[in-house]
Amino acid sequence: MMSGSHGLNVVLLNKLKRSFGFPDDYLIRILPKYTDMFMLVNHSGRRRSMGID
């Protein structure tokens, strides 16, 4: 799940979000509140490679 840049792949995290107690809209509701800790990135431009650094 961790990449070389120590980020989390969003597609894999979506599969585990219930285990972590995340709501369905965690990318919209939680990440913007903590921009000092999390950043949504997409280095390659493909949807499956989106990640949280």
Sine and cosine of phi, psi and omega as CSV:
sin_phi,cos_phi,sin_psi,cos_psi,sin_omega,cos_omega
0.00,0.00,-0.56,0.83,0.05,-1.00
-0.99,0.16,0.64,-0.77,0.04,-1.00
-0.99,-0.14,-0.04,-1.00,0.04,-1.00
-0.89,0.45,-0.42,0.91,0.01,-1.00
-1.00,-0.07,0.22,0.98,0.00,-1.00
0.90,0.44,0.54,0.84,0.04,-1.00
-0.97,-0.26,0.18,-0.98,0.04,-1.00
-0.95,-0.32,0.74,-0.67,0.05,-1.00
-0.96,0.27,0.80,-0.60,-0.07,-1.00
-0.90,0.43,-0.62,0.78,0.00,-1.00
-0.88,0.47,-0.70,0.72,0.03,-1.00
-0.94,0.34,-0.62,0.78,0.02,-1.00
-0.91,0.42,-0.57,0.82,0.06,-1.00
-0.88,0.48,-0.56,0.83,0.03,-1.00
-0.93,0.36,-0.45,0.89,-0.06,-1.00
-0.96,-0.27,0.04,1.00,-0.13,-0.99
-0.86,0.51,-0.58,0.81,0.03,-1.00
-0.91,0.41,-0.60,0.80,0.03,-1.00
-0.90,0.44,-0.54,0.84,0.01,-1.00
-1.00,0.02,-0.12,0.99,-0.01,-1.00
0.98,0.18,0.35,0.94,0.01,-1.00
-0.98,0.18,0.60,-0.80,0.10,-0.99
-0.96,0.28,0.24,-0.97,0.00,-1.00
-0.86,0.51,-0.55,0.83,-0.06,-1.00
-0.98,-0.20,0.57,0.82,-0.05,-1.00
-0.86,0.51,-0.54,0.84,0.00,-1.00
-0.91,0.41,-0.52,0.85,-0.03,-1.00
-1.00,-0.03,-0.60,0.80,-0.13,-0.99
-1.00,-0.03,-0.59,0.81,-0.11,-0.99
-0.99,-0.16,-0.76,0.65,-0.07,-1.00
-0.83,0.56,-0.69,0.72,0.00,-1.00
-0.89,0.46,-0.40,0.92,0.02,-1.00
-0.97,0.25,-0.36,0.93,-0.09,-1.00
-0.82,-0.57,0.76,0.65,-0.03,-1.00
-0.92,0.40,-0.31,0.95,0.07,-1.00
-0.97,0.23,-0.27,0.96,-0.02,-1.00
-0.93,-0.38,-0.53,0.85,-0.10,-1.00
-0.78,-0.63,0.53,-0.85,0.05,-1.00
-0.60,-0.80,0.79,-0.62,0.06,-1.00
-0.99,0.15,0.82,-0.57,-0.06,-1.00
-0.79,-0.61,0.43,-0.90,0.09,-1.00
-0.54,-0.84,1.00,-0.02,-0.10,-0.99
-0.97,0.26,-0.49,0.87,-0.09,-1.00
-0.98,-0.20,-0.23,0.97,-0.03,-1.00
1.00,0.01,-0.11,0.99,0.03,-1.00
-1.00,-0.02,0.60,-0.80,-0.03,-1.00
-0.88,0.47,-0.64,0.77,-0.06,-1.00
-0.95,0.31,-0.17,0.99,-0.01,-1.00
-0.97,-0.25,0.19,0.98,0.06,-1.00
-0.91,0.42,0.57,-0.82,-0.03,-1.00
-0.55,-0.84,0.19,-0.98,0.06,-1.00
-0.91,-0.42,0.88,-0.48,0.04,-1.00
-0.97,-0.24,0.00,0.00,0.00,0.00
